[in-house]
Amino acid sequence: MNSFNWMFAVYFVYGLAFFSMGLVVLMELVRIPPQAGQVHLLRPLCVFGFLHSLHEWLEMFLIALGDVPKSTFFTIAWMRILMLAVSFVALWIYGLETYRFAGPRSNFLTIFGRWTLPFYALAITVDVAFSFWSGNIGIFQIFSALTRYLLAVPSAAIATLGLRAAAIKARNDGRSPLDVYLTWAALGFAAYSLTQLFIPYMHTLLASFLSADAFLVWTGIPIQALRTFTALAITFNIFQAVNFLEKERQSQLEQAQAERMKALEQQETLRRELLQHTVRAQEDERAHIARELHDEMAQTLTAFSLDLGTLQSILAKNAKAAPILARLQGLARRMSQGMYGMVRFLRPAHLDELGLDAALRYILEHEFKLRGLAANIEIVGHARRLDPLVETVLFRVAQESLTNIQRHAQATETQVVLTYEADLVQLCVSDNGQGFDPTQVFVPPHGWGLAGMKERAESMGGRLKVESAPGRGTLIEVVIPSEPSKGAKE
């Protein structure tokens, strides 16, 4: 490979390395939220990568063109110096911001830099100024030398300190191997800082000893090749660090989602337990009221009826009192019948004594059929006694469904199907009524019956499904585990 192709390839790879770094950093900037603290750190590094790559590709462009007019050459040369200066200013900012973000304590490197940098800058300024006043270099060489010496070398050194501080912070935070990637990137910038001391030969004291030509003579390779190697090392480790941060964010996001799901599950568990306790409290209160009505009011009504009967026998010949006493006796019977009906509604004795099947058959025969509703029941599977709370929930859903059918559906027939499975119990109540749109928004108190059935089913870990359409009847299906959860039993 001849010299032309060799240097062309070097500058191409050199520019490609820093362009890739800028692209990687830009992608990271796009991914992280704008309020993240790393945004103001990565922006200058992104600027450095893109501008520095354009600087090297302009040199490659000049090599490809070969002989170009002097005006064009100097225009491109000044553009390269300007890009180089801005890129190193951006790198300087990146190094300082990274160092501040890491917040380390002073160490040997920082103390050494604080003492040597002012003397270095003073010595370089005197050397370049003396050569200019002596007429040995021109304006372009002054800007080229000062850009390399006073911007490139310190900015890469400061980037080294910033990355090393960030590596120490990552290690202290237990974020391995991020600390390794940042350390190797810091070493890459340290080597890159030293390579910037070798500038094109000019008549200054430092450049006469440390120049790109001298480096080529000593090592046999151009200084640009070494810079390319350091650029590749920097880009590789920056890429690995960014990849680590992306995986870390994904892990944090997955953990946050897992915690959110766990919190939602806990809330759902608490809601279900609250519903279970509410259902149990309602049933206990209903049972208590039913007992009070049965034990206290029933006895009072019985005594009242007996006293009326006694009074009626005494005053049987009293033409005025007899009709009144007979009417009171009828009212007492109706009160007694209404009270017993209320007791059965509050807590049917069949449910506690004989189970769900018997309780459903009883209310169909003695309540809804007497009101003109043709109701049938079908038992599928092996019928068995269930947990009392499960039986109560299924009974209440059936009771509410049948009540709704009677009041609103204008149905002539209804079918109740109770299916026993190994771990589940399914209750289906269907009718041939006018149906409704289950997606409509109900205005309270309308729709409370469906909401209550749904809450009862969900309180036991079950589900309620309503299928209906105008003119097509309604199907209410509830599926509940045959054994309630722990919260339901407590």
C-alpha positions in Angstrom: 0.0 0.0 0.0 1.5 3.4 -1.0 1.7 6.4 1.2 -1.3 8.0 -0.3 -3.6 5.1 0.4 -2.1 4.5 3.8 -2.8 8.1 5.1 -6.2 8.2 3.4 -7.2 5.0 5.3 -5.8 6.4 8.5 -7.8 9.6 8.3 -10.9 7.7 7.3 -10.8 5.3 10.2 -9.7 8.2 12.6 -12.7 10.3 11.6 -15.1 7.2 11.6 -14.1 6.3 15.1 -15.0 9.8 16.6 -18.1 10.0 14.3 -19.3 6.7 15.7 -18.7 7.9 19.2 -20.7 11.1 18.5 -23.5 8.9 17.1 -23.5 6.6 20.1 -23.6 9.5 22.4 -26.4 11.2 20.4 -28.5 8.0 20.6 -28.0 8.0 24.3 -29.2 11.6 24.5 -32.3 10.6 22.6 -33.0 7.7 24.9 -32.6 9.5 28.3 -35.2 11.9 29.6 -34.4 15.6 29.1 -34.4 16.2 32.9 -31.7 13.6 33.5 -28.5 15.0 34.9 -26.4 13.3 32.2 -27.8 15.4 29.4 -25.6 18.4 30.0 -22.6 16.0 30.3 -23.1 14.2 27.0 -24.0 17.1 24.7 -20.4 18.5 24.6 -19.0 15.0 24.1 -21.4 14.5 21.1 -20.2 17.9 19.6 -16.6 16.9 20.1 -17.2 13.5 18.3 -18.9 15.0 15.2 -16.7 18.0 14.8 -13.5 16.1 15.3 -14.5 13.5 12.7 -15.3 16.2 10.2 -11.9 17.7 10.9 -10.1 14.5 10.0 -12.3 13.8 7.0 -11.5 17.2 5.6 -7.8 16.2 5.8 -8.8 13.0 4.0 -10.5 15.1 1.4 -7.4 17.2 0.8 -5.4 14.0 0.3 -7.9 12.7 -2.2 -7.9 16.0 -4.1 -4.1 16.1 -4.4 -3.0 19.4 -5.8 -5.6 22.1 -5.0 -5.4 25.9 -5.5 -3.8 27.7 -2.6 -6.9 29.7 -1.8 -9.0 26.5 -1.5 -6.3 24.8 0.6 -6.1 27.7 3.0 -9.8 28.0 3.3 -10.1 24.3 4.2 -7.1 24.6 6.5 -8.7 27.4 8.4 -12.0 25.5 8.6 -10.1 22.5 10.0 -8.5 24.7 12.7 -11.8 26.3 13.6 -13.5 22.8 13.9 -10.6 21.5 15.9 -10.7 24.4 18.3 -14.5 24.2 18.8 -14.3 20.4 19.3 -11.6 20.7 21.9 -13.5 23.4 23.7 -16.5 21.0 23.8 -14.2 18.3 25.1 -12.9 20.6 27.8 -16.5 21.4 28.9 -17.3 17.7 29.0 -14.3 16.9 31.1 -15.1 19.7 33.6 -18.8 18.8 33.9 -18.0 15.1 34.3 -15.5 15.8 37.0 -18.0 18.0 38.8 -20.8 15.5 38.4 -18.6 12.7 39.9 -17.7 15.0 42.8 -14.4 13.4 43.8 -12.0 14.5 46.4 -8.6 15.9 45.4 -6.0 13.4 44.5 -2.5 13.3 43.1 -3.6 13.7 39.5 -5.8 16.7 40.2 -3.2 18.4 42.3 -0.5 17.8 39.7 -2.8 19.2 37.0 -3.6 22.3 39.0 0.1 23.1 39.5 1.5 22.1 36.1 -1.2 23.4 33.8 -0.6 27.1 34.4 3.2 26.7 34.0 2.6 24.6 30.9 0.3 27.2 29.3 2.7 30.0 30.2 5.7 28.2 28.7 3.8 27.3 25.5 2.5 30.9 25.1 6.1 32.3 25.5 7.6 29.8 23.1 5.0 30.4 20.3 5.0 34.2 20.8 8.8 34.4 20.7 8.9 32.4 17.4 6.2 34.7 15.9 8.0 37.9 16.9 11.2 36.4 15.5 9.5 35.9 12.2 9.9 32.1 12.2 6.1 31.3 12.1 3.0 33.0 10.7 -0.5 33.6 11.9 -1.9 30.2 10.7 0.9 28.4 12.5 0.2 30.4 15.7 -3.4 29.3 15.7 -2.5 25.8 14.8 0.1 25.5 17.6 -2.1 27.2 20.2 -5.1 25.0 19.3 -3.0 21.9 19.7 -1.0 22.9 22.8 -3.5 25.0 24.8 -6.8 23.4 23.8 -6.1 19.8 22.6 -3.7 18.7 25.3 -5.4 20.2 28.3 -8.9 19.3 27.2 -8.0 15.6 26.6 -6.2 15.6 30.0 -9.3 17.1 31.7 -11.5 14.5 30.0 -9.1 11.9 31.5 -9.6 13.3 35.0 -13.4 13.5 34.5 -13.7 10.0 33.3 -11.4 8.6 36.0 -13.5 10.4 38.6 -16.7 9.0 37.1 -15.0 5.5 37.1 -14.2 5.8 40.8 -17.8 6.9 41.5 -19.2 4.0 39.5 -16.9 1.6 41.4 -18.0 3.0 44.8 -21.6 2.7 43.7 -21.1 -1.0 42.8 -21.8 -0.4 39.1 -19.3 -2.9 37.7 -18.1 -3.2 34.9 -19.0 0.5 34.1 -16.0 1.6 36.1 -13.7 -0.6 33.9 -15.1 1.0 30.7 -14.7 4.5 32.0 -11.2 3.8 33.2 -10.1 2.5 29.8 -11.8 5.5 28.1 -9.8 7.8 30.5 -6.6 6.0 29.6 -7.5 6.5 25.9 -7.9 10.2 26.4 -4.7 10.4 28.4 -2.8 8.8 25.5 -4.7 11.1 23.1 -3.6 14.1 25.1 0.1 13.1 24.8 -0.3 12.6 21.0 -1.4 16.2 20.6 2.0 17.4 21.7 3.3 16.1 18.3 2.2 18.8 15.9 3.5 19.5 12.3 7.0 20.8 12.3 7.5 24.5 12.8 10.2 26.8 14.1 9.3 26.8 17.8 11.4 25.3 20.6 8.9 22.5 21.5 7.9 21.7 17.9 11.5 21.4 16.9 11.9 18.4 19.2 8.3 17.0 19.5 6.8 17.1 16.0 4.9 14.7 13.8 7.9 14.3 11.6 10.1 13.4 14.5 7.6 10.9 15.8 7.6 9.2 12.3 11.4 9.1 12.3 11.6 7.6 15.8 8.8 5.0 15.5 8.3 4.5 11.8 4.5 5.1 12.0 2.7 8.4 11.6 1.3 10.1 14.8 -2.1 10.0 13.1 -2.0 6.2 13.3 -1.5 6.4 17.1 -4.3 8.9 17.4 -6.5 6.6 15.4 -5.8 3.7 17.7 -6.6 5.9 20.8 -9.8 7.1 19.1 -10.9 3.5 18.5 -10.1 2.6 22.1 -12.1 5.6 23.4 -15.0 4.9 21.1 -15.2 1.3 22.0 -15.2 1.9 25.8 -17.7 4.8 25.5 -19.9 2.5 23.5 -19.6 -0.2 26.2 -20.4 2.4 28.9 -23.5 3.6 27.1 -24.6 0.0 26.5 -24.2 -0.7 30.2 -26.3 2.4 31.0 -29.0 1.3 28.6 -29.2 -2.1 30.2 -29.2 -0.6 33.6 -32.1 1.6 32.7 -34.0 -1.3 31.2 -33.3 -3.3 34.4 -34.5 -0.3 36.5 -37.6 0.1 34.3 -38.4 -3.6 34.6 -37.9 -3.5 38.3 -40.2 -0.4 38.6 -42.8 -2.2 36.5 -42.5 -5.2 38.6 -42.9 -3.1 41.8 -45.8 -1.3 40.2 -47.5 -4.6 39.4 -46.8 -5.9 42.9 -48.3 -2.7 44.3 -51.4 -3.1 42.0 -51.7 -6.8 43.1 -51.5 -5.7 46.7 -54.1 -3.1 46.1 -56.3 -5.6 44.4 -55.8 -8.1 47.2 -56.7 -5.4 49.8 -59.8 -4.4 47.7 -60.9 -8.0 47.5 -60.4 -8.6 51.2 -62.3 -5.4 51.9 -65.2 -6.6 49.7 -65.1 -10.0 51.4 -65.3 -8.5 54.8 -68.1 -6.2 53.5 -70.1 -9.1 52.2 -69.5 -11.1 55.4 -70.6 -8.0 57.5 -73.7 -7.6 55.4 -74.7 -11.2 55.7 -73.9 -11.2 59.4 -76.1 -8.1 59.8 -78.9 -9.6 57.8 -78.7 -12.8 59.8 -78.8 -10.8 63.0 -81.8 -8.8 61.8 -83.5 -12.0 60.7 -82.9 -13.6 64.2 -84.3 -10.5 65.9 -87.4 -10.5 63.8 -87.9 -14.2 64.2 -87.2 -14.4 67.9 -88.5 -11.1 69.2 -91.1 -9.8 66.7 -92.5 -13.3 66.0 -93.1 -13.9 69.7 -94.7 -10.5 70.1 -97.0 -11.1 67.1 -97.9 -14.5 68.4 -98.8 -13.2 71.8 -100.8 -10.4 70.1 -102.7 -12.9 68.0 -103.5 -15.0 71.1 -104.7 -12.0 73.0 -106.8 -11.0 70.1 -108.3 -14.5 69.9 -109.1 -14.4 73.6 -110.6 -11.0 73.3 -112.6 -12.1 70.3 -114.1 -15.1 72.2 -115.0 -12.8 75.1 -116.6 -10.2 72.9 -118.1 -12.6 70.3 -121.6 -11.4 71.0 -120.7 -7.8 70.8 -121.9 -6.7 67.3 -119.7 -3.7 67.2 -116.4 -5.2 68.5 -116.6 -8.5 66.6 -115.8 -7.0 63.1 -113.0 -4.9 64.4 -111.4 -7.8 66.2 -111.7 -10.0 63.1 -110.0 -7.3 61.0 -107.2 -7.0 63.6 -106.8 -10.7 63.6 -106.4 -10.6 59.8 -103.9 -7.8 60.0 -101.9 -9.8 62.5 -101.8 -12.8 60.2 -100.6 -10.6 57.3 -98.0 -9.0 59.5 -96.8 -12.4 60.6 -96.7 -13.7 57.0 -94.8 -10.5 55.8 -92.4 -10.8 58.7 -91.6 -14.5 57.9 -91.2 -13.5 54.2 -88.7 -10.8 55.3 -86.9 -13.3 57.5 -86.6 -15.7 54.6 -85.3 -12.9 52.3 -82.8 -11.7 54.8 -81.4 -15.1 55.6 -83.2 -18.1 54.1 -83.0 -21.1 56.5 -82.7 -23.5 53.6 -79.4 -22.0 52.7 -77.8 -22.7 56.1 -79.6 -26.0 56.7 -79.8 -27.7 53.3 -77.4 -25.8 51.0 -77.4 -23.8 47.8 -79.4 -26.2 45.7 -82.3 -26.3 48.1 -82.3 -22.6 48.7 -82.5 -21.8 45.0 -85.3 -24.3 44.5 -87.1 -22.9 47.4 -87.1 -19.2 46.2 -88.0 -20.3 42.7 -91.0 -22.3 43.9 -92.2 -20.1 46.7 -91.4 -16.6 45.6 -90.9 -16.1 41.8 -93.2 -18.8 40.4 -96.0 -17.4 42.7 -95.4 -14.1 41.0 -96.0 -15.5 37.6 -92.4 -16.2 36.4 -91.9 -19.6 34.9 -88.5 -20.5 36.4 -86.6 -23.8 36.0 -83.4 -24.9 37.7 -80.8 -27.4 36.4 -78.0 -28.8 38.5 -74.9 -30.0 36.5 -72.1 -32.0 38.1 -71.8 -33.5 41.5 -73.8 -31.3 43.9 -72.0 -30.7 47.2 -72.0 -28.3 50.1 -69.6 -25.3 49.6 -68.1 -22.8 51.9 -70.9 -20.8 53.5 -69.7 -17.5 52.1 -69.4 -19.0 48.6 -72.9 -20.3 48.8 -74.2 -16.9 50.1 -72.6 -15.0 47.3 -74.0 -17.3 44.6 -77.4 -17.2 46.3 -77.4 -13.4 46.4 -76.4 -13.1 42.7 -79.2 -15.5 41.7 -81.7 -13.7 44.0 -80.7 -10.3 42.5 -80.8 -11.6 38.9 -84.3 -13.1 39.4 -85.5 -9.9 41.0 -84.2 -7.8 38.1 -85.9 -10.2 35.6 -89.2 -9.9 37.4 -89.1 -6.1 37.7 -87.5 -5.1 34.4 -87.1 -7.8 31.8 -90.8 -8.5 31.0 -89.8 -12.1 30.7 -92.1 -15.1 30.8 -89.4 -17.8 31.3 -86.1 -18.0 33.1 -83.5 -20.7 33.4 -81.1 -21.2 36.3 -78.2 -23.5 35.8 -75.8 -24.4 38.6 -72.7 -26.2 37.5 -70.2 -27.9 39.9 -66.7 -28.4 38.7 -63.6 -29.6 40.5 -62.4 -26.2 41.6 -65.1 -23.9 40.3 -68.8 -23.3 40.6 -70.7 -21.7 37.8 -74.1 -20.0 38.0 -76.0 -19.0 34.9 -79.3 -17.1 35.0 -81.0 -16.5 31.6 -84.3 -15.1 30.5 -86.4 -14.5 27.3 -87.1 -10.9 28.2 -86.6 -7.6 26.4 -82.9 -7.4 27.2 -80.8 -4.2 27.4 -77.5 -2.7 26.2 -74.9 -3.7 28.8 -72.5 -1.0 27.6 -74.8 1.8 28.4 -74.0 4.2 31.2 -76.4 3.7 34.1 -77.4 6.7 36.2 -77.6 5.8 39.9 -79.6 4.1 41.4 -80.0 2.2 38.1 -77.2 -0.3 37.6 -76.5 -0.8 41.3 -77.8 -4.3 41.2 -75.3 -5.3 38.5 -72.5 -3.5 40.3 -73.3 -5.3 43.6 -73.3 -8.7 41.8 -70.0 -7.9 40.2 -68.4 -6.8 43.5 -69.7 -9.9 45.3 -68.2 -12.2 42.6 -64.9 -10.4 42.6 -64.7 -10.5 46.4 -64.5 -14.2 46.1 -61.9 -14.1 43.3 -64.5 -14.8 40.7 -65.9 -13.0 37.7 -69.3 -11.9 36.5 -70.2 -11.7 32.8 -73.4 -10.1 31.4 -74.6 -10.9 27.9 -77.6 -9.0 26.6 -79.0 -7.1 23.7 -82.3 -5.3 23.1 -85.0 -7.9 22.3 -82.8 -10.9 22.9 -83.0 -11.5 26.6 -80.2 -11.5 29.2 -77.6 -14.0 30.4 -75.8 -13.5 33.7 -72.9 -15.8 34.4 -70.8 -15.9 37.5 -67.9 -18.2 38.1 -66.4 -18.5 41.6 -63.7 -20.8 43.0 -65.3 -23.5 45.1 -62.9 -22.7 48.0 -62.6 -19.0 49.0 -59.3 -17.3 49.4 -57.7 -16.9 52.8 -59.2 -13.4 53.3 -62.7 -14.7 52.8 -62.4 -17.2 55.6 -61.0 -14.9 58.2 
